Amino acid sequence: MKFMKLGSKPDSFQNEGKNVRYVPSELATDITVIVGDVKFNLHKFPLLSKSVYLQKLVATASDESTEGVDISDIPGGAEAFEICAKFCYGMTVTLNPHNVVAARCGAEYLGMHETIEKGNLIYKIDVFLSSSIFRSWKDSIIVLQTTQPLLPMSEDLKLVGRCVESIATKACVDVSKVDWSYTYNRKKIYEENGNEPNLNGGIKRPVPKDWWVEDLCELEIDLYKRVITNIKNKSLLSYEVIGEALKAYAYRNMPGLSRGIIQSGDVVKYQSTVDAIVCLLPAERGSVSCSFLLKLLKAASLLDSRDIVKEELVRRIGQQLEEASVNDILIRAPEEDTALYDVAAVQKIVEEFLRQDQNTEIESLEDGDHLQRMQPGILSDASKLMVAKLIDGYLAEIAKDPNLPLSKFLGLAEMVSGISRPAHDGIYRAIDMFLKEHPGITKSERKRICKLMDCRKLSVDACMHAVQNERLPLRVVVQVLFFEQVRAAASSGSSTPDLPKGIKDLNSNTSHGSSRSATTNTEEDWDAVATAEELKALRGELASLRLSNGVGGNERNGGDVKSGVDKATISKMRGLLKSKKIFAKLFSSKGAQGENSGSDSSESLGSANPEEAKSTPSRNRRHSVS
């Protein structure tokens, strides 16, 4: 820390009580200077010889006035005036980064210029600032912090601007030329270099590119914003380094944000911090992680930030949504909502993501004619698949909320239904969880939600779970069983199972028989939830469809199944299987549905287990942004 000593006489200021300061002398004091609650009993000559303002005050004061001179509005208060007074007496005064701004503002207030006396206090302080303070990294930061309570004079004297410029210039210096002291996360640098600290200090470690970010975290947000803006305007540092600085500041000044929560504190301060960080984000994609952006969005939602701030975050998150995890996008709903999570916010993010894949129309002018050409979207298939899997996982989590409306579940699921996935295990898990937590939905709603998945894209594990799932409509169970038989036959070397005539007719687009009344009754049976006995009978009937050269023992196994099932149940299942019209409706939409939404392939279906205990999070911790 730099410092400068002024004067040579010993400091002889003394206290009389708590609020009176005086200088003992053979000469009686002849002026009282009042600064707030403190009175200074001093002598006119040393003060008036260096202060134009005190000269004017004394000249205009009434001779009968015994109250003294009141300068309670002096910047820096009693501390600043005492420094100036000691300088006038020629006493030793030590200037340092902590008091130099107050002394400079006080001297300006008192008019201690060169015009009244050569080598006056203002001149000496300016020399100290230029030759020492603004050449030091840490001293410049300290001085900048002290300017805040001395506004607007510190701004008028250009002290704030000079500090900002000094700090920004040093932050942009090439790391090979950094030779001043700075703060850095030592644990981080040891991990980066793969070695332990040398206790003897024998190893000289390279200066990291973001060496300066931690020191700036001490600044108030308004000053920090000015420094970062100055750094960005110089265009000498990469956007990744700027992003790292913003993340470090947010984590330091919003306790708990790095862990996904917002601790109680100054809401206004937190709100201004979020607003400033979003405003300072570099325009380049990837300057900060998607996870960090989502943490900011959660904080902005809880702190009720301006809509323009949240909209900017949604736009940026949508541009790199494939980087997010399910936990990242679990955004708590506002207090007034009955649902646990803010599904509408995620829908906006997905909409922003999908907008990148839309063809953009570009107009160009050639020979006076308007020409139009189409530019294809920029999303890769891999990115779209990652987002589809992300949303499938998100749907499985929010489905645990018993207050989640079906319309929100379907609305989000249908947004990614156009993205082709190799497996539909993820969307099946989400559907099963929703059916488990919402047993009161109607048959039509159950039918609609099950249309989100393609049974042909379920893994073996998912099929095994689905055929035993009593929450699924009978229609879906039959589809799963049928395609499982097709897959089993294919894996055993057979080309196709020997299907009943009713199912064969579906592939040849023949006309459908059956009376209307029978169809209506059977349709209701298909949409009904299958009982355990019906599931067992259905598996036995479809198991008998395998080829004799398929999986061995099919007929025997089918007989074993049927032997344990009520004959009436078997008869009902056979009646359903013989209904050509129902099978036509059952599979007629598969061509279009084949590319429907789904998600991760062959993942564990543990979360879709019917015996899984509910794990809906509590709404008690309203400040959580996890």
C-alpha positions as CSV (number, residue, x, y, z in Angstrom):
1,M,0.0,0.0,0.0
2,K,1.4,3.4,-1.0
3,F,1.4,6.3,1.4
4,M,2.8,9.9,1.6
5,K,3.7,11.9,4.6
6,L,3.2,15.7,4.7
7,G,4.5,18.2,7.2
8,S,7.2,17.9,9.8
9,K,5.8,19.1,13.1
10,P,4.5,16.6,15.6
11,D,0.7,16.0,15.7
12,S,-0.5,18.0,18.7
13,F,-4.3,17.8,18.2
14,Q,-6.0,16.8,21.4
15,N,-9.5,15.9,22.6
16,E,-11.6,17.6,25.1
17,G,-14.5,15.3,25.8
18,K,-15.9,13.3,22.9
19,N,-16.8,16.1,20.5
20,V,-14.1,18.9,20.9
21,R,-10.7,19.0,19.3
22,Y,-8.1,21.7,19.9
23,V,-4.4,22.6,19.5
24,P,-2.7,23.5,22.7
25,S,-0.7,26.7,22.3
26,E,0.5,29.8,24.1
27,L,-1.8,31.7,21.9
28,A,-5.5,31.5,22.6
29,T,-7.7,30.0,20.0
30,D,-9.7,32.5,18.0
31,I,-11.9,30.5,15.7
32,T,-14.3,27.6,16.2
33,V,-15.0,25.4,13.2
34,I,-18.1,23.2,13.5
35,V,-18.3,20.0,11.5
36,G,-21.4,18.0,12.4
37,D,-21.2,17.1,16.1
38,V,-17.5,18.0,16.4
39,K,-16.1,21.4,17.3
40,F,-12.5,22.4,16.4
41,N,-11.1,25.2,18.5
42,L,-8.2,26.5,16.3
43,H,-6.3,29.6,15.2
44,K,-7.2,31.8,12.3
45,F,-3.8,32.5,10.8
46,P,-2.7,29.0,9.8
47,L,-6.1,28.2,8.4
48,L,-6.9,31.3,6.5
49,S,-3.4,31.4,4.9
50,K,-4.2,28.2,3.0
51,S,-8.1,28.2,2.6
52,V,-9.9,30.7,0.4
53,Y,-13.3,29.4,1.6
54,L,-12.5,30.0,5.3
55,Q,-11.3,33.4,4.5
56,K,-14.7,34.2,2.9
57,L,-16.6,32.7,5.8
58,V,-14.7,34.7,8.4
59,A,-15.0,37.9,6.4
60,T,-18.7,37.7,6.1
61,A,-19.3,36.5,9.7
62,S,-20.7,38.9,12.2
63,D,-18.3,40.2,14.8
64,E,-20.8,39.4,17.5
65,S,-21.2,35.8,16.4
66,T,-19.8,33.4,19.0
67,E,-21.1,30.2,17.4
68,G,-18.2,29.8,15.1
69,V,-18.0,28.8,11.5
70,D,-20.2,25.9,10.5
71,I,-19.0,23.7,7.6
72,S,-20.9,20.6,8.3
73,D,-21.4,20.0,4.6
74,I,-17.7,19.4,3.9
75,P,-17.2,16.1,2.0
76,G,-15.5,13.6,4.2
77,G,-16.8,15.2,7.4
78,A,-14.6,15.8,10.5
79,E,-11.9,13.3,9.3
80,A,-11.3,15.2,6.1
81,F,-11.3,18.6,7.8
82,E,-8.8,17.4,10.4
83,I,-6.4,16.3,7.7
84,C,-6.7,19.7,6.0
85,A,-6.3,21.5,9.4
86,K,-3.2,19.6,10.3
87,F,-1.7,20.4,6.9
88,C,-2.3,24.1,7.6
89,Y,-0.5,23.8,10.9
90,G,2.4,22.0,9.3
91,M,1.8,18.9,11.3
92,T,2.6,15.4,10.1
93,V,-0.2,14.0,8.0
94,T,-0.1,10.5,6.4
95,L,-2.1,10.1,3.2
96,N,-3.0,6.6,2.0
97,P,-5.5,5.0,-0.3
98,H,-8.2,4.9,2.4
99,N,-8.2,8.7,3.2
100,V,-6.7,10.4,0.1
101,V,-10.1,10.9,-1.6
102,A,-11.7,12.4,1.5
103,A,-8.7,14.7,1.9
104,R,-8.8,15.7,-1.8
105,C,-12.5,16.5,-1.7
106,G,-12.1,18.4,1.6
107,A,-9.3,20.4,0.2
108,E,-11.4,21.2,-2.8
109,Y,-14.3,22.3,-0.6
110,L,-11.9,24.6,1.4
111,G,-10.3,26.1,-1.7
112,M,-6.7,25.0,-0.9
113,H,-5.4,25.8,-4.4
114,E,-2.0,27.0,-5.7
115,T,-3.4,30.5,-6.2
116,I,-3.5,31.1,-2.5
117,E,-0.2,29.4,-1.7
118,K,2.4,27.4,-3.6
119,G,2.6,23.8,-2.8
120,N,-0.9,23.8,-1.3
121,L,-2.7,20.6,-0.3
122,I,-4.6,20.0,-3.6
123,Y,-1.4,20.1,-5.6
124,K,0.4,17.6,-3.3
125,I,-2.5,15.2,-3.3
126,D,-2.8,15.2,-7.1
127,V,0.9,14.4,-7.3
128,F,0.5,11.5,-4.9
129,L,-2.5,10.1,-6.9
130,S,-0.7,10.3,-10.3
131,S,2.7,9.1,-9.2
132,S,1.7,6.4,-6.8
133,I,-2.0,5.5,-6.4
134,F,-3.0,5.1,-10.0
135,R,0.1,3.0,-10.7
136,S,-0.9,0.4,-8.2
137,W,-3.5,-2.2,-8.9
138,K,-4.8,-2.8,-5.4
139,D,-4.5,0.9,-4.4
140,S,-6.6,1.9,-7.4
141,I,-9.3,-0.5,-6.3
142,I,-9.3,0.8,-2.7
143,V,-9.4,4.4,-3.8
144,L,-12.3,3.6,-6.2
145,Q,-14.3,2.1,-3.3
146,T,-13.8,5.2,-1.2
147,T,-15.2,7.5,-3.9
148,Q,-18.7,6.1,-3.5
149,P,-19.7,7.9,-0.3
150,L,-18.1,11.1,-1.6
151,L,-20.2,11.5,-4.7
152,P,-20.9,13.7,-6.5
153,M,-17.7,15.7,-5.8
154,S,-15.4,12.6,-6.3
155,E,-17.1,12.3,-9.8
156,D,-16.7,16.0,-10.5
157,L,-13.0,15.9,-9.7
158,K,-12.7,13.0,-12.1
159,L,-11.4,10.7,-9.4
160,V,-13.9,8.0,-10.2
161,G,-13.1,8.1,-13.9
162,R,-9.3,8.0,-13.4
163,C,-9.7,5.0,-11.0
164,V,-11.8,3.1,-13.5
165,E,-9.4,3.8,-16.3
166,S,-6.4,2.7,-14.3
167,I,-8.1,-0.5,-13.2
168,A,-9.4,-1.4,-16.7
169,T,-6.0,-0.7,-18.3
170,K,-4.2,-2.9,-15.9
171,A,-6.7,-5.7,-16.3
172,C,-6.1,-5.7,-20.1
173,V,-2.3,-5.9,-19.8
174,D,-0.7,-9.0,-21.3
175,V,-0.3,-11.6,-18.6
176,S,3.4,-11.8,-19.3
177,K,3.8,-8.2,-18.1
178,V,1.8,-8.5,-14.9
179,D,4.2,-8.0,-12.1
180,W,2.0,-6.4,-9.4
181,S,0.3,-8.1,-6.5
182,Y,-3.2,-9.5,-7.0
183,T,-5.6,-11.9,-5.4
184,Y,-6.3,-15.3,-7.0
185,N,-7.9,-18.5,-6.0
186,R,-4.8,-20.5,-5.0
187,K,-6.6,-23.8,-4.7
188,K,-7.9,-23.4,-8.3
189,I,-4.4,-22.6,-9.7
190,Y,-2.9,-25.6,-7.9
191,E,-5.5,-27.9,-9.4
192,E,-5.0,-26.4,-12.9
193,N,-1.2,-26.9,-12.7
194,G,-1.5,-30.4,-11.2
195,N,0.9,-29.7,-8.4
196,E,1.0,-28.6,-4.8
197,P,2.2,-25.2,-3.5
198,N,5.9,-24.9,-2.9
199,L,6.3,-23.8,0.7
200,N,9.6,-22.2,-0.1
201,G,8.1,-20.2,-2.9
202,G,10.6,-21.7,-5.3
203,I,8.2,-22.3,-8.2
204,K,7.0,-19.3,-10.2
205,R,3.5,-20.0,-11.4
206,P,2.1,-18.6,-14.6
207,V,-0.3,-15.7,-14.4
208,P,-3.8,-16.9,-15.3
209,K,-5.8,-14.9,-17.8
210,D,-8.5,-14.2,-15.3
211,W,-6.1,-13.1,-12.5
212,W,-8.0,-9.9,-11.9
213,V,-11.6,-11.1,-11.5
214,E,-11.5,-11.8,-7.7
215,D,-10.2,-8.4,-6.7
216,L,-13.0,-6.6,-8.6
217,C,-15.6,-8.7,-6.8
218,E,-15.2,-6.3,-3.8
219,L,-16.6,-3.3,-5.8
220,E,-20.2,-2.1,-5.5
221,I,-22.3,-3.1,-8.5
222,D,-22.4,0.4,-10.0
223,L,-18.7,0.8,-9.9
224,Y,-18.2,-2.8,-11.1
225,K,-20.4,-2.1,-14.1
226,R,-18.3,0.9,-15.1
227,V,-15.1,-1.1,-14.8
228,I,-16.3,-4.0,-16.9
229,T,-17.8,-1.7,-19.5
230,N,-14.5,0.0,-19.8
231,I,-12.7,-3.3,-20.1
232,K,-15.1,-4.5,-22.8
233,N,-14.7,-1.3,-24.8
234,K,-11.0,-1.9,-25.0
235,S,-11.7,-5.2,-26.8
236,L,-8.4,-6.7,-25.6
237,L,-9.8,-9.6,-23.5
238,S,-11.7,-12.6,-24.7
239,Y,-15.4,-12.9,-24.0
240,E,-14.7,-16.1,-22.0
241,V,-12.7,-14.1,-19.5
242,I,-15.3,-11.5,-19.3
243,G,-17.9,-14.2,-18.7
244,E,-15.8,-15.7,-16.0
245,A,-15.5,-12.4,-14.2
246,L,-19.3,-11.9,-14.3
247,K,-19.9,-15.4,-12.9
248,A,-17.3,-14.8,-10.1
249,Y,-18.9,-11.5,-9.1
250,A,-22.4,-13.0,-9.1
251,Y,-21.4,-15.9,-6.9
252,R,-19.5,-13.7,-4.5
253,N,-22.2,-11.1,-4.1
254,M,-25.3,-13.3,-4.2
255,P,-24.6,-15.9,-1.5
256,G,-26.0,-19.3,-2.3
257,L,-26.3,-18.7,-6.1
258,S,-23.5,-21.1,-6.9
259,R,-25.4,-23.8,-5.0
260,G,-28.7,-23.0,-6.7
261,I,-30.3,-21.1,-3.9
262,I,-30.8,-17.4,-2.9
263,Q,-30.2,-16.6,0.7
264,S,-32.2,-14.0,2.4
265,G,-30.7,-10.5,2.2
266,D,-31.0,-7.2,0.5
267,V,-33.5,-7.9,-2.3
268,V,-32.9,-4.6,-4.0
269,K,-29.2,-5.2,-4.1
270,Y,-29.6,-8.7,-5.4
271,Q,-32.0,-7.4,-8.1
272,S,-29.6,-4.7,-9.2
273,T,-26.8,-7.3,-9.3
274,V,-28.8,-9.6,-11.6
275,D,-29.9,-6.8,-13.9
276,A,-26.3,-5.5,-14.2
277,I,-24.8,-9.0,-14.8
278,V,-27.3,-9.6,-17.6
279,C,-26.6,-6.2,-19.1
280,L,-22.8,-6.9,-19.1
281,L,-23.0,-10.3,-20.7
282,P,-20.9,-10.5,-23.9
283,A,-22.9,-10.9,-27.0
284,E,-21.0,-14.0,-28.0
285,R,-22.7,-17.3,-27.4
286,G,-20.9,-19.5,-24.8
287,S,-19.4,-16.6,-22.9
288,V,-21.0,-18.1,-19.8
289,S,-22.5,-21.6,-19.3
290,C,-26.1,-22.4,-19.8
291,S,-26.2,-23.6,-16.2
292,F,-25.1,-20.1,-15.0
293,L,-27.7,-18.4,-17.2
294,L,-30.5,-20.6,-15.7
295,K,-29.3,-19.8,-12.2
296,L,-29.6,-16.1,-13.1
297,L,-33.1,-16.7,-14.5
298,K,-34.2,-18.5,-11.4
299,A,-32.9,-15.6,-9.3
300,A,-34.6,-13.0,-11.6
301,S,-37.9,-14.8,-11.2
302,L,-37.6,-14.9,-7.4
303,L,-36.5,-11.3,-7.2
304,D,-39.2,-10.1,-9.6
305,S,-36.7,-8.5,-12.0
306,R,-37.9,-6.5,-15.0
307,D,-39.4,-8.4,-17.9
308,I,-36.7,-7.3,-20.3
309,V,-34.1,-8.9,-18.1
310,K,-35.9,-12.2,-18.0
311,E,-36.6,-12.1,-21.7
312,E,-32.9,-11.6,-22.5
313,L,-32.0,-14.5,-20.3
314,V,-34.6,-16.7,-22.0
315,R,-33.2,-15.8,-25.4
316,R,-29.6,-16.6,-24.4
317,I,-30.6,-19.9,-22.7
318,G,-32.5,-20.9,-25.7
319,Q,-29.4,-20.5,-27.8
320,Q,-27.4,-23.1,-25.8
321,L,-30.2,-25.2,-24.2
322,E,-28.5,-28.5,-25.2
323,E,-25.9,-27.8,-22.5
324,A,-28.5,-27.7,-19.7
325,S,-29.4,-30.5,-17.2
326,V,-32.9,-31.4,-15.9
327,N,-32.0,-29.9,-12.5
328,D,-31.0,-26.6,-14.2
329,I,-34.4,-26.1,-15.8
330,L,-36.5,-26.9,-12.7
331,I,-37.6,-23.3,-12.1
332,R,-39.9,-22.7,-9.2
333,A,-43.3,-21.3,-10.0
334,P,-44.5,-18.0,-8.5
335,E,-46.1,-18.1,-5.0
336,E,-49.6,-17.5,-6.4
337,D,-49.4,-20.6,-8.7
338,T,-50.7,-24.0,-7.4
339,A,-48.2,-25.9,-9.6
340,L,-44.7,-26.5,-8.3
341,Y,-42.7,-25.5,-11.3
342,D,-42.8,-22.7,-13.9
343,V,-43.5,-24.8,-17.0
344,A,-44.4,-21.6,-19.0
345,A,-40.8,-20.4,-18.6
346,V,-39.4,-23.6,-19.9
347,Q,-41.8,-23.5,-22.9
348,K,-40.5,-20.0,-23.8
349,I,-36.9,-21.4,-23.6
350,V,-37.7,-24.3,-25.9
351,E,-39.5,-22.0,-28.3
352,E,-36.4,-19.9,-28.5
353,F,-34.3,-23.0,-29.1
354,L,-36.6,-24.2,-31.9
355,R,-36.7,-20.8,-33.5
356,Q,-33.0,-21.2,-34.4
357,D,-34.0,-24.1,-36.7
358,Q,-36.5,-22.1,-38.7
359,N,-35.6,-20.9,-42.1
360,T,-34.7,-17.2,-42.1
361,E,-35.7,-15.1,-45.0
362,I,-33.0,-12.7,-46.2
363,E,-33.6,-9.9,-48.6
364,S,-30.9,-8.6,-50.9
365,L,-30.9,-5.9,-53.5
366,E,-29.5,-6.5,-57.0
367,D,-30.0,-4.3,-60.0
368,G,-32.9,-2.6,-58.2
369,D,-34.8,-5.8,-57.8
370,H,-35.7,-7.4,-54.4
371,L,-34.4,-11.0,-54.3
372,Q,-35.3,-13.4,-51.5
373,R,-33.3,-16.5,-50.5
374,M,-33.8,-18.9,-47.6
375,Q,-31.1,-19.6,-45.1
376,P,-31.5,-23.0,-43.3
377,G,-31.6,-23.3,-39.6
378,I,-28.4,-23.7,-37.6
379,L,-29.4,-26.5,-35.2
380,S,-27.7,-29.9,-35.6
381,D,-29.5,-33.2,-35.1
382,A,-27.3,-33.9,-32.1
383,S,-28.4,-30.6,-30.4
384,K,-32.1,-31.3,-31.1
385,L,-31.8,-34.9,-29.8
386,M,-30.1,-33.6,-26.6
387,V,-32.9,-31.1,-26.0
388,A,-35.6,-33.7,-26.7
389,K,-34.0,-36.0,-24.1
390,L,-33.7,-33.0,-21.7
391,I,-37.4,-32.2,-22.0
392,D,-38.3,-35.9,-21.6
393,G,-36.4,-35.9,-18.3
394,Y,-37.9,-32.6,-17.2
395,L,-41.4,-33.9,-17.9
396,A,-40.7,-37.0,-15.8
397,E,-39.8,-34.7,-12.9
398,I,-42.7,-32.2,-13.1
399,A,-45.1,-35.1,-13.6
400,K,-44.6,-35.8,-9.9
401,D,-46.4,-32.6,-9.1
402,P,-50.1,-33.6,-8.4
403,N,-51.1,-30.0,-9.2
404,L,-49.6,-30.0,-12.7
405,P,-52.3,-29.5,-15.3
406,L,-52.4,-31.9,-18.2
407,S,-52.5,-29.0,-20.7
408,K,-49.1,-27.8,-19.6
409,F,-47.6,-31.3,-19.7
410,L,-49.0,-31.9,-23.2
411,G,-48.1,-28.4,-24.4
412,L,-44.4,-28.9,-23.6
413,A,-44.2,-32.5,-24.8
414,E,-45.8,-31.6,-28.1
415,M,-43.2,-28.8,-28.7
416,V,-40.5,-31.4,-29.1
417,S,-42.6,-34.0,-30.7
418,G,-41.2,-33.2,-34.2
419,I,-37.7,-34.2,-33.0
420,S,-36.9,-37.8,-34.0
421,R,-35.4,-40.0,-31.3
422,P,-34.1,-43.5,-31.5
423,A,-35.9,-44.6,-28.3
424,H,-39.0,-43.4,-26.5
425,D,-38.1,-44.7,-23.0
426,G,-37.9,-41.1,-21.6
427,I,-41.3,-40.0,-22.7
428,Y,-42.7,-43.3,-21.5
429,R,-41.2,-42.7,-18.1
430,A,-42.8,-39.2,-18.0
431,I,-46.2,-40.5,-19.1
432,D,-46.1,-43.3,-16.5
433,M,-45.2,-40.8,-13.8
434,F,-48.0,-38.5,-14.8
435,L,-50.6,-41.3,-14.8
436,K,-49.3,-42.4,-11.4
437,E,-49.7,-39.0,-9.8
438,H,-52.9,-38.1,-11.6
439,P,-55.1,-41.2,-11.4
440,G,-58.3,-39.1,-11.8
441,I,-57.8,-38.1,-15.4
442,T,-60.5,-39.2,-17.9
443,K,-60.2,-42.0,-20.5
444,S,-59.8,-39.4,-23.3
445,E,-57.1,-37.6,-21.5
446,R,-55.3,-40.9,-20.8
447,K,-55.6,-41.7,-24.5
448,R,-54.3,-38.4,-25.6
449,I,-51.2,-38.4,-23.3
450,C,-50.3,-41.9,-24.4
451,K,-50.2,-40.8,-28.1
452,L,-47.0,-38.9,-27.2
453,M,-45.0,-42.1,-27.4
454,D,-44.3,-44.6,-30.2
455,C,-44.5,-48.2,-28.8
456,R,-42.2,-49.4,-31.6
457,K,-39.3,-47.3,-30.1
458,L,-39.5,-48.7,-26.5
459,S,-36.5,-50.6,-25.3
460,V,-36.8,-54.2,-24.0
461,D,-36.8,-53.0,-20.4
462,A,-39.5,-50.4,-21.2
463,C,-41.6,-53.0,-22.9
464,M,-41.3,-55.4,-20.0
465,H,-42.4,-52.6,-17.7
466,A,-45.3,-51.4,-20.0
467,V,-46.9,-54.8,-20.4
468,Q,-47.2,-55.0,-16.6
469,N,-48.4,-51.4,-16.2
470,E,-52.0,-51.3,-15.0
471,R,-52.1,-47.5,-15.5
472,L,-51.9,-47.8,-19.3
473,P,-54.9,-48.1,-21.5
474,L,-55.5,-51.6,-23.0
475,R,-54.9,-50.1,-26.5
476,V,-51.3,-49.2,-25.5
477,V,-50.6,-52.5,-23.8
478,V,-51.7,-54.4,-27.0
479,Q,-49.4,-52.2,-29.1
480,V,-46.4,-52.9,-26.9
481,L,-47.1,-56.6,-26.8
482,F,-47.5,-56.8,-30.5
483,F,-44.3,-55.0,-31.4
484,E,-42.5,-57.0,-28.7
485,Q,-43.6,-60.2,-30.5
486,V,-42.4,-58.7,-33.9
487,R,-39.1,-57.9,-32.4
488,A,-38.7,-61.3,-30.8
489,A,-39.5,-63.0,-34.1
490,A,-37.0,-60.9,-35.9
491,S,-34.3,-61.6,-33.4
492,S,-34.9,-65.4,-33.7
493,G,-34.4,-65.3,-37.5
494,S,-38.1,-65.2,-38.6
495,S,-39.2,-62.5,-40.9
496,T,-42.6,-61.8,-39.4
497,P,-45.0,-63.5,-37.0
498,D,-48.0,-65.5,-38.4
499,L,-50.6,-62.9,-37.6
500,P,-54.4,-63.4,-37.5
501,K,-56.3,-62.3,-40.6
502,G,-57.7,-59.3,-38.7
503,I,-54.2,-57.9,-38.2
504,K,-53.0,-58.9,-41.7
505,D,-55.8,-56.9,-43.2
506,L,-54.4,-53.7,-41.6
507,N,-51.3,-54.0,-43.7
508,S,-53.2,-54.5,-47.0
509,N,-55.6,-51.6,-46.3
510,T,-58.7,-53.8,-46.8
511,S,-62.1,-52.6,-45.8
512,H,-63.0,-53.0,-42.1
513,G,-65.9,-55.1,-41.0
514,S,-67.8,-55.2,-37.6
515,S,-71.0,-53.5,-36.8
516,R,-71.2,-49.9,-35.4
517,S,-72.5,-50.9,-32.1
518,A,-69.9,-53.6,-31.6
519,T,-67.2,-51.1,-32.6
520,T,-68.4,-48.6,-30.1
521,N,-68.4,-51.0,-27.3
522,T,-65.0,-52.4,-28.2
523,E,-63.6,-48.9,-28.5
524,E,-64.5,-48.3,-24.9
525,D,-62.8,-51.5,-23.9
526,W,-59.6,-50.5,-25.7
527,D,-59.5,-47.1,-24.0
528,A,-60.2,-48.6,-20.6
529,V,-57.3,-49.4,-18.2
530,A,-56.4,-53.1,-18.3
531,T,-56.8,-55.1,-15.2
532,A,-54.1,-57.5,-14.0
533,E,-56.1,-60.5,-15.2
534,E,-56.6,-59.0,-18.7
535,L,-52.9,-58.2,-19.0
536,K,-52.1,-61.8,-18.1
537,A,-54.6,-63.1,-20.7
538,L,-53.4,-60.7,-23.3
539,R,-49.8,-61.7,-22.9
540,G,-50.8,-65.4,-23.3
541,E,-52.8,-64.8,-26.4
542,L,-50.1,-62.8,-28.2
543,A,-47.4,-65.2,-27.1
544,S,-49.1,-67.9,-29.1
545,L,-48.7,-65.8,-32.3
546,R,-45.0,-66.5,-32.5
547,L,-43.7,-68.8,-35.2
548,S,-43.0,-72.3,-34.3
549,N,-39.4,-71.8,-35.2
550,G,-39.2,-68.6,-33.1
551,V,-38.6,-68.6,-29.4
552,G,-39.0,-72.2,-28.2
553,G,-41.8,-73.2,-26.0
554,N,-44.2,-70.4,-26.9
555,E,-47.3,-72.5,-27.1
556,R,-46.5,-74.2,-23.9
557,N,-45.8,-70.9,-22.2
558,G,-49.0,-69.5,-23.6
559,G,-50.9,-72.5,-22.3
560,D,-49.4,-72.0,-18.9
561,V,-50.5,-68.4,-18.8
562,K,-54.0,-69.2,-19.9
563,S,-54.4,-71.9,-17.4
564,G,-54.2,-69.4,-14.6
565,V,-56.6,-66.9,-16.1
566,D,-60.4,-66.9,-16.0
567,K,-61.9,-68.2,-19.3
568,A,-64.3,-65.2,-19.5
569,T,-61.3,-62.9,-19.5
570,I,-59.5,-64.9,-22.2
571,S,-62.7,-64.8,-24.3
572,K,-62.9,-61.0,-23.9
573,M,-59.3,-60.6,-25.0
574,R,-59.8,-62.8,-28.1
575,G,-62.9,-60.8,-29.0
576,L,-60.8,-57.6,-28.9
577,L,-58.0,-59.1,-30.9
578,K,-60.5,-60.2,-33.6
579,S,-61.9,-56.7,-34.1
580,K,-60.3,-55.6,-37.4
581,K,-61.7,-52.0,-37.1
582,I,-60.2,-51.5,-33.7
583,F,-56.8,-52.8,-34.9
584,A,-57.1,-50.5,-37.8
585,K,-57.6,-47.5,-35.5
586,L,-54.9,-48.9,-33.3
587,F,-52.2,-48.8,-35.9
588,S,-53.5,-46.5,-38.6
589,S,-51.7,-43.5,-37.1
590,K,-48.4,-45.3,-36.6
591,G,-46.9,-44.0,-39.8
592,A,-47.3,-40.4,-38.7
593,Q,-46.5,-41.2,-35.1
594,G,-43.3,-43.0,-35.9
595,E,-41.3,-39.9,-35.7
596,N,-43.1,-38.5,-32.7
597,S,-41.4,-37.4,-29.5
598,G,-39.5,-39.6,-27.2
599,S,-36.2,-39.6,-25.4
600,D,-33.3,-41.5,-24.1
601,S,-32.6,-45.0,-25.2
602,S,-32.4,-48.0,-22.8
603,E,-32.2,-45.9,-19.6
604,S,-33.1,-47.3,-16.3
605,L,-36.9,-47.3,-15.8
606,G,-36.5,-47.1,-12.0
607,S,-38.3,-43.8,-11.8
608,A,-41.2,-45.3,-13.8
609,N,-41.7,-48.2,-11.4
610,P,-45.3,-48.4,-10.2
611,E,-44.0,-49.1,-6.7
612,E,-41.8,-46.0,-6.6
613,A,-42.5,-43.7,-3.7
614,K,-43.6,-40.2,-4.5
615,S,-40.8,-37.6,-4.4
616,T,-42.6,-34.4,-5.1
617,P,-40.4,-31.6,-3.7
618,S,-41.8,-29.4,-0.9
619,R,-42.9,-25.8,-1.7
620,N,-41.7,-24.6,1.7
621,R,-38.4,-23.2,0.6
622,R,-39.6,-20.5,-1.7
623,H,-36.1,-19.0,-2.1
624,S,-34.7,-22.1,-3.6
625,V,-33.7,-21.8,-7.3
626,S,-32.6,-25.3,-7.7
